Amino acid sequence: MAFDKKLLEIVACPICKGRLEYDKQAQQLICKADRLAYPINDGIPVLLADKAEPWQEKQ
């Protein structure tokens, strides 16, 4: 199942409540403010703080 980008209009980072960005290649939602990546499993974002991984911007 593919991730529906319309969800980006209503979901937010569970920690800072900030905007999330979709990384299609890695299948993650990124919070740049907290430098965290939330996984997307079978098209469903897992927005749990304990499931987030550290994220670094690619150079």
Predicted model as a PDB file, atoms N, CA, C, CB and O in Angstrom, pLDDT in the B-factor column:
MODEL        1                                                                  
ATOM      1  N   MET A   1       0.857  -1.177   0.000  1.00 74.00           N  
ATOM      2  CA  MET A   1       0.000   0.000   0.000  1.00 74.00           C  
ATOM      3  C   MET A   1       0.901   1.238   0.000  1.00 74.00           C  
ATOM      4  CB  MET A   1      -0.974  -0.001   1.236  1.00 74.00           C  
ATOM      5  O   MET A   1       1.892   1.290   0.728  1.00 74.00           O  
ATOM      6  N   ALA A   2       0.560   2.211  -0.801  1.00 84.00           N  
ATOM      7  CA  ALA A   2       1.347   3.435  -0.901  1.00 84.00           C  
ATOM      8  C   ALA A   2       0.884   4.463   0.137  1.00 84.00           C  
ATOM      9  CB  ALA A   2       1.244   4.024  -2.320  1.00 84.00           C  
ATOM     10  O   ALA A   2      -0.274   4.478   0.555  1.00 84.00           O  
ATOM     11  N   PHE A   3       1.818   5.311   0.533  1.00 87.00           N  
ATOM     12  CA  PHE A   3       1.514   6.383   1.479  1.00 87.00           C  
ATOM     13  C   PHE A   3       0.723   7.476   0.767  1.00 87.00           C  
ATOM     14  CB  PHE A   3       2.816   6.964   2.101  1.00 87.00           C  
ATOM     15  O   PHE A   3       1.107   7.912  -0.318  1.00 87.00           O  
ATOM     16  N   ASP A   4      -0.363   7.913   1.361  1.00 87.00           N  
ATOM     17  CA  ASP A   4      -1.194   8.983   0.797  1.00 87.00           C  
ATOM     18  C   ASP A   4      -0.660  10.331   1.270  1.00 87.00           C  
ATOM     19  CB  ASP A   4      -2.692   8.809   1.206  1.00 87.00           C  
ATOM     20  O   ASP A   4      -0.743  10.651   2.456  1.00 87.00           O  
ATOM     21  N   LYS A   5      -0.114  11.119   0.351  1.00 88.00           N  
ATOM     22  CA  LYS A   5       0.501  12.401   0.707  1.00 88.00           C  
ATOM     23  C   LYS A   5      -0.498  13.396   1.300  1.00 88.00           C  
ATOM     24  CB  LYS A   5       1.154  13.011  -0.513  1.00 88.00           C  
ATOM     25  O   LYS A   5      -0.087  14.371   1.928  1.00 88.00           O  
ATOM     26  N   LYS A   6      -1.777  13.173   1.117  1.00 91.00           N  
ATOM     27  CA  LYS A   6      -2.796  14.057   1.714  1.00 91.00           C  
ATOM     28  C   LYS A   6      -2.726  14.019   3.239  1.00 91.00           C  
ATOM     29  CB  LYS A   6      -4.210  13.650   1.242  1.00 91.00           C  
ATOM     30  O   LYS A   6      -3.144  14.964   3.907  1.00 91.00           O  
ATOM     31  N   LEU A   7      -2.198  12.924   3.785  1.00 89.00           N  
ATOM     32  CA  LEU A   7      -2.064  12.822   5.243  1.00 89.00           C  
ATOM     33  C   LEU A   7      -1.132  13.883   5.807  1.00 89.00           C  
ATOM     34  CB  LEU A   7      -1.556  11.444   5.627  1.00 89.00           C  
ATOM     35  O   LEU A   7      -1.258  14.259   6.973  1.00 89.00           O  
ATOM     36  N   LEU A   8      -0.193  14.375   4.990  1.00 92.00           N  
ATOM     37  CA  LEU A   8       0.751  15.387   5.467  1.00 92.00           C  
ATOM     38  C   LEU A   8       0.038  16.666   5.905  1.00 92.00           C  
ATOM     39  CB  LEU A   8       1.769  15.710   4.377  1.00 92.00           C  
ATOM     40  O   LEU A   8       0.585  17.443   6.687  1.00 92.00           O  
ATOM     41  N   GLU A   9      -1.172  16.884   5.410  1.00 92.00           N  
ATOM     42  CA  GLU A   9      -1.949  18.073   5.786  1.00 92.00           C  
ATOM     43  C   GLU A   9      -2.494  17.971   7.211  1.00 92.00           C  
ATOM     44  CB  GLU A   9      -3.107  18.278   4.804  1.00 92.00           C  
ATOM     45  O   GLU A   9      -2.804  18.987   7.833  1.00 92.00           O  
ATOM     46  N   ILE A  10      -2.611  16.743   7.726  1.00 94.00           N  
ATOM     47  CA  ILE A  10      -3.245  16.590   9.039  1.00 94.00           C  
ATOM     48  C   ILE A  10      -2.352  15.976  10.112  1.00 94.00           C  
ATOM     49  CB  ILE A  10      -4.464  15.756   8.899  1.00 94.00           C  
ATOM     50  O   ILE A  10      -2.663  16.070  11.299  1.00 94.00           O  
ATOM     51  N   VAL A  11      -1.244  15.347   9.711  1.00 94.00           N  
ATOM     52  CA  VAL A  11      -0.364  14.747  10.719  1.00 94.00           C  
ATOM     53  C   VAL A  11       0.718  15.744  11.135  1.00 94.00           C  
ATOM     54  CB  VAL A  11       0.281  13.445  10.177  1.00 94.00           C  
ATOM     55  O   VAL A  11       1.055  16.671  10.399  1.00 94.00           O  
ATOM     56  N   ALA A  12       1.242  15.527  12.324  1.00 96.00           N  
ATOM     57  CA  ALA A  12       2.297  16.395  12.856  1.00 96.00           C  
ATOM     58  C   ALA A  12       3.244  15.554  13.695  1.00 96.00           C  
ATOM     59  CB  ALA A  12       1.700  17.564  13.702  1.00 96.00           C  
ATOM     60  O   ALA A  12       2.911  14.442  14.104  1.00 96.00           O  
ATOM     61  N   CYS A  13       4.409  16.087  13.942  1.00 97.00           N  
ATOM     62  CA  CYS A  13       5.376  15.416  14.806  1.00 97.00           C  
ATOM     63  C   CYS A  13       4.760  15.274  16.203  1.00 97.00           C  
ATOM     64  CB  CYS A  13       6.733  16.210  14.862  1.00 97.00           C  
ATOM     65  O   CYS A  13       4.269  16.256  16.760  1.00 97.00           O  
ATOM     66  N   PRO A  14       4.779  14.075  16.769  1.00 96.00           N  
ATOM     67  CA  PRO A  14       4.182  13.900  18.098  1.00 96.00           C  
ATOM     68  C   PRO A  14       4.963  14.584  19.218  1.00 96.00           C  
ATOM     69  CB  PRO A  14       4.065  12.437  18.407  1.00 96.00           C  
ATOM     70  O   PRO A  14       4.442  14.745  20.322  1.00 96.00           O  
ATOM     71  N   ILE A  15       6.194  14.984  18.950  1.00 97.00           N  
ATOM     72  CA  ILE A  15       6.997  15.624  19.991  1.00 97.00           C  
ATOM     73  C   ILE A  15       6.824  17.147  19.964  1.00 97.00           C  
ATOM     74  CB  ILE A  15       8.481  15.256  19.820  1.00 97.00           C  
ATOM     75  O   ILE A  15       6.449  17.751  20.969  1.00 97.00           O  
ATOM     76  N   CYS A  16       7.099  17.762  18.805  1.00 97.00           N  
ATOM     77  CA  CYS A  16       7.055  19.229  18.744  1.00 97.00           C  
ATOM     78  C   CYS A  16       5.799  19.771  18.067  1.00 97.00           C  
ATOM     79  CB  CYS A  16       8.269  19.742  18.017  1.00 97.00           C  
ATOM     80  O   CYS A  16       5.579  20.981  18.040  1.00 97.00           O  
ATOM     81  N   LYS A  17       4.987  18.887  17.526  1.00 97.00           N  
ATOM     82  CA  LYS A  17       3.747  19.251  16.803  1.00 97.00           C  
ATOM     83  C   LYS A  17       4.039  20.008  15.510  1.00 97.00           C  
ATOM     84  CB  LYS A  17       2.841  20.105  17.699  1.00 97.00           C  
ATOM     85  O   LYS A  17       3.170  20.689  14.965  1.00 97.00           O  
ATOM     86  N   GLY A  18       5.278  19.878  15.028  1.00 97.00           N  
ATOM     87  CA  GLY A  18       5.694  20.565  13.809  1.00 97.00           C  
ATOM     88  C   GLY A  18       5.352  19.783  12.552  1.00 97.00           C  
ATOM     89  O   GLY A  18       4.843  18.663  12.600  1.00 97.00           O  
ATOM     90  N   ARG A  19       5.650  20.414  11.430  1.00 96.00           N  
ATOM     91  CA  ARG A  19       5.375  19.866  10.106  1.00 96.00           C  
ATOM     92  C   ARG A  19       6.321  18.701   9.798  1.00 96.00           C  
ATOM     93  CB  ARG A  19       5.508  20.963   9.032  1.00 96.00           C  
ATOM     94  O   ARG A  19       7.496  18.718  10.167  1.00 96.00           O  
ATOM     95  N   LEU A  20       5.780  17.697   9.117  1.00 97.00           N  
ATOM     96  CA  LEU A  20       6.567  16.547   8.705  1.00 97.00           C  
ATOM     97  C   LEU A  20       6.744  16.562   7.189  1.00 97.00           C  
ATOM     98  CB  LEU A  20       5.899  15.234   9.166  1.00 97.00           C  
ATOM     99  O   LEU A  20       5.879  17.041   6.456  1.00 97.00           O  
ATOM    100  N   GLU A  21       7.868  16.034   6.734  1.00 96.00           N  
ATOM    101  CA  GLU A  21       8.139  15.939   5.306  1.00 96.00           C  
ATOM    102  C   GLU A  21       8.245  14.470   4.932  1.00 96.00           C  
ATOM    103  CB  GLU A  21       9.438  16.709   4.923  1.00 96.00           C  
ATOM    104  O   GLU A  21       8.730  13.650   5.713  1.00 96.00           O  
ATOM    105  N   TYR A  22       7.787  14.149   3.732  1.00 95.00           N  
ATOM    106  CA  TYR A  22       7.768  12.772   3.253  1.00 95.00           C  
ATOM    107  C   TYR A  22       9.041  12.452   2.490  1.00 95.00           C  
ATOM    108  CB  TYR A  22       6.547  12.528   2.367  1.00 95.00           C  
ATOM    109  O   TYR A  22       9.401  13.156   1.547  1.00 95.00           O  
ATOM    110  N   ASP A  23       9.719  11.396   2.897  1.00 95.00           N  
ATOM    111  CA  ASP A  23      10.894  10.884   2.191  1.00 95.00           C  
ATOM    112  C   ASP A  23      10.466   9.578   1.523  1.00 95.00           C  
ATOM    113  CB  ASP A  23      12.131  10.666   3.173  1.00 95.00           C  
ATOM    114  O   ASP A  23      10.430   8.522   2.153  1.00 95.00           O  
ATOM    115  N   LYS A  24      10.141   9.678   0.223  1.00 93.00           N  
ATOM    116  CA  LYS A  24       9.603   8.533  -0.503  1.00 93.00           C  
ATOM    117  C   LYS A  24      10.603   7.384  -0.579  1.00 93.00           C  
ATOM    118  CB  LYS A  24       9.191   8.951  -1.902  1.00 93.00           C  
ATOM    119  O   LYS A  24      10.234   6.223  -0.404  1.00 93.00           O  
ATOM    120  N   GLN A  25      11.862   7.706  -0.840  1.00 93.00           N  
ATOM    121  CA  GLN A  25      12.875   6.671  -1.004  1.00 93.00           C  
ATOM    122  C   GLN A  25      13.061   5.847   0.269  1.00 93.00           C  
ATOM    123  CB  GLN A  25      14.197   7.299  -1.411  1.00 93.00           C  
ATOM    124  O   GLN A  25      13.133   4.619   0.214  1.00 93.00           O  
ATOM    125  N   ALA A  26      13.139   6.523   1.410  1.00 94.00           N  
ATOM    126  CA  ALA A  26      13.360   5.837   2.692  1.00 94.00           C  
ATOM    127  C   ALA A  26      12.057   5.393   3.358  1.00 94.00           C  
ATOM    128  CB  ALA A  26      14.125   6.746   3.638  1.00 94.00           C  
ATOM    129  O   ALA A  26      12.092   4.694   4.371  1.00 94.00           O  
ATOM    130  N   GLN A  27      10.896   5.796   2.797  1.00 95.00           N  
ATOM    131  CA  GLN A  27       9.597   5.509   3.389  1.00 95.00           C  
ATOM    132  C   GLN A  27       9.560   5.947   4.851  1.00 95.00           C  
ATOM    133  CB  GLN A  27       9.274   4.014   3.273  1.00 95.00           C  
ATOM    134  O   GLN A  27       9.330   5.155   5.766  1.00 95.00           O  
ATOM    135  N   GLN A  28       9.802   7.266   5.027  1.00 96.00           N  
ATOM    136  CA  GLN A  28       9.796   7.863   6.355  1.00 96.00           C  
ATOM    137  C   GLN A  28       9.155   9.237   6.302  1.00 96.00           C  
ATOM    138  CB  GLN A  28      11.221   7.955   6.919  1.00 96.00           C  
ATOM    139  O   GLN A  28       9.104   9.880   5.253  1.00 96.00           O  
ATOM    140  N   LEU A  29       8.670   9.670   7.450  1.00 97.00           N  
ATOM    141  CA  LEU A  29       8.254  11.053   7.634  1.00 97.00           C  
ATOM    142  C   LEU A  29       9.321  11.705   8.489  1.00 97.00           C  
ATOM    143  CB  LEU A  29       6.822  11.164   8.293  1.00 97.00           C  
ATOM    144  O   LEU A  29       9.717  11.168   9.524  1.00 97.00           O  
ATOM    145  N   ILE A  30       9.784  12.868   8.052  1.00 97.00           N  
ATOM    146  CA  ILE A  30      10.914  13.533   8.679  1.00 97.00           C  
ATOM    147  C   ILE A  30      10.460  14.783   9.432  1.00 97.00           C  
ATOM    148  CB  ILE A  30      11.965  13.897   7.629  1.00 97.00           C  
ATOM    149  O   ILE A  30       9.701  15.596   8.905  1.00 97.00           O  
ATOM    150  N   CYS A  31      10.934  14.923  10.664  1.00 97.00           N  
ATOM    151  CA  CYS A  31      10.776  16.158  11.419  1.00 97.00           C  
ATOM    152  C   CYS A  31      12.160  16.801  11.482  1.00 97.00           C  
ATOM    153  CB  CYS A  31      10.176  15.898  12.868  1.00 97.00           C  
ATOM    154  O   CYS A  31      13.038  16.343  12.213  1.00 97.00           O  
ATOM    155  N   LYS A  32      12.340  17.866  10.706  1.00 96.00           N  
ATOM    156  CA  LYS A  32      13.649  18.518  10.673  1.00 96.00           C  
ATOM    157  C   LYS A  32      13.940  19.255  11.975  1.00 96.00           C  
ATOM    158  CB  LYS A  32      13.727  19.488   9.499  1.00 96.00           C  
ATOM    159  O   LYS A  32      15.101  19.374  12.367  1.00 96.00           O  
ATOM    160  N   ALA A  33      12.920  19.746  12.643  1.00 96.00           N  
ATOM    161  CA  ALA A  33      13.119  20.486  13.891  1.00 96.00           C  
ATOM    162  C   ALA A  33      13.716  19.586  14.976  1.00 96.00           C  
ATOM    163  CB  ALA A  33      11.788  21.084  14.374  1.00 96.00           C  
ATOM    164  O   ALA A  33      14.625  19.994  15.700  1.00 96.00           O  
ATOM    165  N   ASP A  34      13.204  18.374  15.081  1.00 97.00           N  
ATOM    166  CA  ASP A  34      13.691  17.438  16.103  1.00 97.00           C  
ATOM    167  C   ASP A  34      14.746  16.477  15.563  1.00 97.00           C  
ATOM    168  CB  ASP A  34      12.530  16.643  16.673  1.00 97.00           C  
ATOM    169  O   ASP A  34      15.324  15.693  16.316  1.00 97.00           O  
ATOM    170  N   ARG A  35      14.993  16.541  14.259  1.00 97.00           N  
ATOM    171  CA  ARG A  35      15.940  15.642  13.578  1.00 97.00           C  
ATOM    172  C   ARG A  35      15.599  14.179  13.833  1.00 97.00           C  
ATOM    173  CB  ARG A  35      17.376  15.927  14.039  1.00 97.00           C  
ATOM    174  O   ARG A  35      16.443  13.375  14.228  1.00 97.00           O  
ATOM    175  N   LEU A  36      14.296  13.859  13.584  1.00 98.00           N  
ATOM    176  CA  LEU A  36      13.798  12.501  13.767  1.00 98.00           C  
ATOM    177  C   LEU A  36      13.113  12.015  12.500  1.00 98.00           C  
ATOM    178  CB  LEU A  36      12.832  12.433  14.957  1.00 98.00           C  
ATOM    179  O   LEU A  36      12.546  12.803  11.742  1.00 98.00           O  
ATOM    180  N   ALA A  37      13.172  10.711  12.281  1.00 98.00           N  
ATOM    181  CA  ALA A  37      12.504  10.074  11.156  1.00 98.00           C  
ATOM    182  C   ALA A  37      11.532   9.027  11.692  1.00 98.00           C  
ATOM    183  CB  ALA A  37      13.536   9.433  10.181  1.00 98.00           C  
ATOM    184  O   ALA A  37      11.907   8.160  12.481  1.00 98.00           O  
ATOM    185  N   TYR A  38      10.277   9.122  11.250  1.00 98.00           N  
ATOM    186  CA  TYR A  38       9.245   8.178  11.648  1.00 98.00           C  
ATOM    187  C   TYR A  38       8.991   7.212  10.500  1.00 98.00           C  
ATOM    188  CB  TYR A  38       7.939   8.915  12.053  1.00 98.00           C  
ATOM    189  O   TYR A  38       8.799   7.651   9.366  1.00 98.00           O  
ATOM    190  N   PRO A  39       8.985   5.911  10.761  1.00 97.00           N  
ATOM    191  CA  PRO A  39       8.810   4.932   9.683  1.00 97.00           C  
ATOM    192  C   PRO A  39       7.383   4.925   9.136  1.00 97.00           C  
ATOM    193  CB  PRO A  39       9.174   3.539  10.179  1.00 97.00           C  
ATOM    194  O   PRO A  39       6.432   5.303   9.820  1.00 97.00           O  
ATOM    195  N   ILE A  40       7.264   4.486   7.890  1.00 95.00           N  
ATOM    196  CA  ILE A  40       5.964   4.240   7.271  1.00 95.00           C  
ATOM    197  C   ILE A  40       5.916   2.747   6.972  1.00 95.00           C  
ATOM    198  CB  ILE A  40       5.747   5.117   5.957  1.00 95.00           C  
ATOM    199  O   ILE A  40       6.723   2.238   6.193  1.00 95.00           O  
ATOM    200  N   ASN A  41       4.974   2.052   7.589  1.00 95.00           N  
ATOM    201  CA  ASN A  41       4.829   0.604   7.403  1.00 95.00           C  
ATOM    202  C   ASN A  41       3.533   0.310   6.656  1.00 95.00           C  
ATOM    203  CB  ASN A  41       4.848  -0.137   8.770  1.00 95.00           C  
ATOM    204  O   ASN A  41       2.447   0.637   7.133  1.00 95.00           O  
ATOM    205  N   ASP A  42       3.651  -0.299   5.498  1.00 92.00           N  
ATOM    206  CA  ASP A  42       2.486  -0.636   4.668  1.00 92.00           C  
ATOM    207  C   ASP A  42       1.592   0.574   4.410  1.00 92.00           C  
ATOM    208  CB  ASP A  42       1.672  -1.738   5.333  1.00 92.00           C  
ATOM    209  O   ASP A  42       0.366   0.464   4.422  1.00 92.00           O  
ATOM    210  N   GLY A  43       2.214   1.726   4.177  1.00 90.00           N  
ATOM    211  CA  GLY A  43       1.472   2.947   3.870  1.00 90.00           C  
ATOM    212  C   GLY A  43       0.942   3.691   5.080  1.00 90.00           C  
ATOM    213  O   GLY A  43       0.277   4.716   4.935  1.00 90.00           O  
ATOM    214  N   ILE A  44       1.228   3.188   6.270  1.00 92.00           N  
ATOM    215  CA  ILE A  44       0.720   3.801   7.504  1.00 92.00           C  
ATOM    216  C   ILE A  44       1.882   4.379   8.304  1.00 92.00           C  
ATOM    217  CB  ILE A  44      -0.067   2.763   8.360  1.00 92.00           C  
ATOM    218  O   ILE A  44       2.794   3.645   8.687  1.00 92.00           O  
ATOM    219  N   PRO A  45       1.859   5.698   8.563  1.00 94.00           N  
ATOM    220  CA  PRO A  45       2.936   6.291   9.355  1.00 94.00           C  
ATOM    221  C   PRO A  45       2.848   5.862  10.821  1.00 94.00           C  
ATOM    222  CB  PRO A  45       2.891   7.820   9.251  1.00 94.00           C  
ATOM    223  O   PRO A  45       1.771   5.847  11.418  1.00 94.00           O  
ATOM    224  N   VAL A  46       3.999   5.518  11.380  1.00 97.00           N  
ATOM    225  CA  VAL A  46       4.078   5.117  12.788  1.00 97.00           C  
ATOM    226  C   VAL A  46       4.605   6.331  13.559  1.00 97.00           C  
ATOM    227  CB  VAL A  46       5.014   3.836  12.991  1.00 97.00           C  
ATOM    228  O   VAL A  46       5.814   6.526  13.685  1.00 97.00           O  
ATOM    229  N   LEU A  47       3.684   7.131  14.065  1.00 96.00           N  
ATOM    230  CA  LEU A  47       4.042   8.395  14.727  1.00 96.00           C  
ATOM    231  C   LEU A  47       4.124   8.223  16.237  1.00 96.00           C  
ATOM    232  CB  LEU A  47       3.022   9.489  14.382  1.00 96.00           C  
ATOM    233  O   LEU A  47       3.393   8.858  16.998  1.00 96.00           O  
ATOM    234  N   LEU A  48       5.024   7.355  16.642  1.00 97.00           N  
ATOM    235  CA  LEU A  48       5.292   7.120  18.055  1.00 97.00           C  
ATOM    236  C   LEU A  48       6.722   7.542  18.343  1.00 97.00           C  
ATOM    237  CB  LEU A  48       5.057   5.627  18.440  1.00 97.00           C  
ATOM    238  O   LEU A  48       7.648   7.134  17.641  1.00 97.00           O  
ATOM    239  N   ALA A  49       6.902   8.354  19.370  1.00 95.00           N  
ATOM    240  CA  ALA A  49       8.230   8.885  19.688  1.00 95.00           C  
ATOM    241  C   ALA A  49       9.254   7.777  19.908  1.00 95.00           C  
ATOM    242  CB  ALA A  49       8.158   9.765  20.924  1.00 95.00           C  
ATOM    243  O   ALA A  49      10.417   7.936  19.539  1.00 95.00           O  
ATOM    244  N   ASP A  50       8.848   6.668  20.495  1.00 96.00           N  
ATOM    245  CA  ASP A  50       9.815   5.590  20.758  1.00 96.00           C  
ATOM    246  C   ASP A  50      10.169   4.780  19.505  1.00 96.00           C  
ATOM    247  CB  ASP A  50       9.260   4.654  21.818  1.00 96.00           C  
ATOM    248  O   ASP A  50      11.104   3.979  19.539  1.00 96.00           O  
ATOM    249  N   LYS A  51       9.450   4.973  18.417  1.00 96.00           N  
ATOM    250  CA  LYS A  51       9.756   4.300  17.149  1.00 96.00           C  
ATOM    251  C   LYS A  51      10.568   5.184  16.201  1.00 96.00           C  
ATOM    252  CB  LYS A  51       8.465   3.872  16.464  1.00 96.00           C  
ATOM    253  O   LYS A  51      11.036   4.716  15.163  1.00 96.00           O  
ATOM    254  N   ALA A  52      10.733   6.448  16.554  1.00 97.00           N  
ATOM    255  CA  ALA A  52      11.481   7.381  15.710  1.00 97.00           C  
ATOM    256  C   ALA A  52      12.971   7.070  15.779  1.00 97.00           C  
ATOM    257  CB  ALA A  52      11.216   8.842  16.140  1.00 97.00           C  
ATOM    258  O   ALA A  52      13.486   6.592  16.790  1.00 97.00           O  
ATOM    259  N   GLU A  53      13.643   7.358  14.668  1.00 97.00           N  
ATOM    260  CA  GLU A  53      15.085   7.165  14.583  1.00 97.00           C  
ATOM    261  C   GLU A  53      15.754   8.516  14.360  1.00 97.00           C  
ATOM    262  CB  GLU A  53      15.449   6.171  13.446  1.00 97.00           C  
ATOM    263  O   GLU A  53      15.147   9.419  13.783  1.00 97.00           O  
ATOM    264  N   PRO A  54      16.986   8.664  14.805  1.00 97.00           N  
ATOM    265  CA  PRO A  54      17.715   9.912  14.523  1.00 97.00           C  
ATOM    266  C   PRO A  54      17.837  10.113  13.013  1.00 97.00           C  
ATOM    267  CB  PRO A  54      19.128   9.891  15.183  1.00 97.00           C  
ATOM    268  O   PRO A  54      18.019   9.155  12.262  1.00 97.00           O  
ATOM    269  N   TRP A  55      17.736  11.352  12.586  1.00 96.00           N  
ATOM    270  CA  TRP A  55      17.794  11.683  11.160  1.00 96.00           C  
ATOM    271  C   TRP A  55      18.845  12.743  10.915  1.00 96.00           C  
ATOM    272  CB  TRP A  55      16.424  12.162  10.651  1.00 96.00           C  
ATOM    273  O   TRP A  55      18.969  13.701  11.679  1.00 96.00           O  
ATOM    274  N   GLN A  56      19.607  12.568   9.838  1.00 90.00           N  
ATOM    275  CA  GLN A  56      20.590  13.572   9.416  1.00 90.00           C  
ATOM    276  C   GLN A  56      20.319  13.906   7.969  1.00 90.00           C  
ATOM    277  CB  GLN A  56      22.060  13.067   9.608  1.00 90.00           C  
ATOM    278  O   GLN A  56      20.071  13.023   7.149  1.00 90.00           O  
ATOM    279  N   GLU A  57      20.366  15.179   7.665  1.00 84.00           N  
ATOM    280  CA  GLU A  57      20.146  15.626   6.289  1.00 84.00           C  
ATOM    281  C   GLU A  57      21.295  15.158   5.421  1.00 84.00           C  
ATOM    282  CB  GLU A  57      20.001  17.164   6.216  1.00 84.00           C  
ATOM    283  O   GLU A  57      22.462  15.287   5.792  1.00 84.00           O  
ATOM    284  N   LYS A  58      20.955  14.612   4.256  1.00 76.00           N  
ATOM    285  CA  LYS A  58      21.981  14.140   3.337  1.00 76.00           C  
ATOM    286  C   LYS A  58      22.659  15.318   2.675  1.00 76.00           C  
ATOM    287  CB  LYS A  58      21.385  13.202   2.283  1.00 76.00           C  
ATOM    288  O   LYS A  58      22.020  16.307   2.317  1.00 76.00           O  
ATOM    289  N   GLN A  59      23.969  15.193   2.519  1.00 66.00           N  
ATOM    290  CA  GLN A  59      24.731  16.297   1.916  1.00 66.00           C  
ATOM    291  C   GLN A  59      25.125  15.996   0.514  1.00 66.00           C  
ATOM    292  CB  GLN A  59      25.959  16.603   2.719  1.00 66.00           C  
ATOM    293  O   GLN A  59      25.770  16.819  -0.136  1.00 66.00           O  
TER     294      GLN A  59                                                      
ENDMDL                                                                          
END                                                                             
